[in-house]
């Protein structure tokens, strides 16, 4: 959903998503050298139908560029 150098900005987006009833929101923290990155993600989602439903909720709050990533184990 978004990537930020500030944890506050990531938390702000997490709150916006939560308020819109988006499920399974997580913030992944990564550090590379002196740089911090906070990635806001939605998932895991368990079906294509669930992904479509979440995408519709995102569109209602103005987020229309969501990318579906399928992680393989």
Buried (B, 14 or more C-beta within 10 A) or exposed (E): BBBBEEEEBBBBBBEBBEEBEBEEBEBEEEEEEEEBBBBBBBBEBEEEEBBEBBBEBBEEEEBEEEEEEEEEE
